Amino acid sequence: MRRFVIVVDTQADFMHADGALAVAGAEALISPMRAWLAALDPADTAGVLFTFDTHTAERFTGSPEAEQFPIHCERGTPGWENVLDLAAVAPGIPVYRIEKGVFDMWAEPDLAVEAVGSGEARPRDAFFAALRAEGVTELTVIGVAADYCVRWAIDGAVAHGFTVEVPVALTRGIARPIAQVLAEDFAGKPVRLGEEMPVSA
């Protein structure tokens, strides 16, 4: 059975220790994430989507997120850049990107999923509906932060009818680790912790 991978917000401001909103331990994930993405099997993987947390100073000021965190991931700054090379995904696996302005990649109604390389874009909900129509029912989610954007990515995936696996070694949280997030927020739902370093579904 093929699965689809979502890589959440692996951007410099989160992943590097000197980032504007550094997640403790995230920098140590960069090398394992690169190796894991390169080892994905095209026969088992329908695609990989990279989410980009994307802000401007004007919109961030006064937003609910600004009440909790400093400005981060400003479009066009070094902190906004992804620390993973999108081209490092195993050849033969389609790669996509999506930019979001809030924690929840599912919340903003007008977001589009863009195919890396061709630039072809498709509305987010239509994109995931097409995956379901093709028989893809399993998502694997990695990235940061476990208790914020990863948590919301999982929640929306479940709401859209997917089963979710989260490899425990490929995410870090700010206040809660992923095991605690799943136990407290997703008990009884089709969400599970994955193995330390899974390579194929």
Secondary structure, DSSP 8 states (H G I E B T S, - for coil): --EEEEEE--BHHHHSTTSTT--TTGGGGHHHHHHHHHT--TTTEEEEEEEEE-B-HHHHTTSGGGGTS----BTTSGGGSBSS-GGGS-TTS-EEEEEESSS-TTTSTT-EEEETTT--EEEHHHHHHHHHHTT--EEEEEEE-TTTHHHHHHHHHHHTT-EEEEEGGGEE-SSS-HHHHHHHH-TTSSEEEE-SS----
